[in-house]
Amino acid sequence: MEQLIEQHLDAEKAGDSAATVAVYTDDIEHDVVGWPTGPVTGPAAAKTFYDQLIAAFVNEDMTATRTLYGEDFCVIEHRATGRFPNGFLGAPGRDESLVFRMLHVFEFRDGAISRENVWLDGGAIVAQLTRA
């Protein structure tokens, strides 16, 4: 589990959407809560999400603050640091580092990630983008 997650997050940070989804099953369910498309299925749809994310967010660091494991799942709370130079959720862009919390829920099957559910603190992001 840890190796797959590390490979996935390292590729995301490097801006490599193809490598980001290479650890997924063919029927991956990718769900970023609040994202306009809602949940998507399949690596191609997830790659489209990552192409959009990489264009909008410069991922500088993602530090795990708490990790919980089950037989076929892992829940990780992250402290994320990055930049949204072009804005986010209608807030104007700011090319400086912001810090916010994320919660990842990963499920696994057949040696790959079969579901990724992401919750992020959009309110904290918008507050930092709009502060004076």
Residue, then its C-alpha position, 0 to 999 in steps of 0.5 A: m500500500e505504502q509503495l503504491i501511494e508513494q509512487h502515486l503522490d510522487a508522480e502527482k508532485a512531479g506533474d506526470s499525470a500518466a505516471t500518477v494513474a499508472v498505479y490504478t486498476d482499470d476500473i478505478e473510481h476517482d472521487v474528489v469531493g466537490w470537484p465539478t465532474g463528480p466521481v469518475t471511473g477509469p484511468a483515462a478519466a482520472k488522468t483528465f482530472y490530474d491534467q487539470l489539477i497539475a495545470a491549476f496547482v503546484n504541489e510543493d509538499m504533502t506530509a502525512t500527519r495521520t495514517l490508518y490502515g485496514e486490510d484493503f484500504c488506507v486513510i491518510e490525513h495530509r498537510a499539503t503545501g502548494r500554490f494556486p497561481n491561477g485561482f481556485l473555486g472562484a478565488p483569484g490566484r496567488d503565486e505563494s505557498l498555501v497550507f491546507r489539509m487533505l484527507h485521502v481514502f485509498e482502496f486496493r485490489d489486485g496490487a493496485i489502487s482501485r478507489e481514491n477518495v479525496w477531501l480537501d479544505g477548500g475553505a482554507i485555500v480560498a481564505q488564503l487566496t483572498r486575504a489582504 
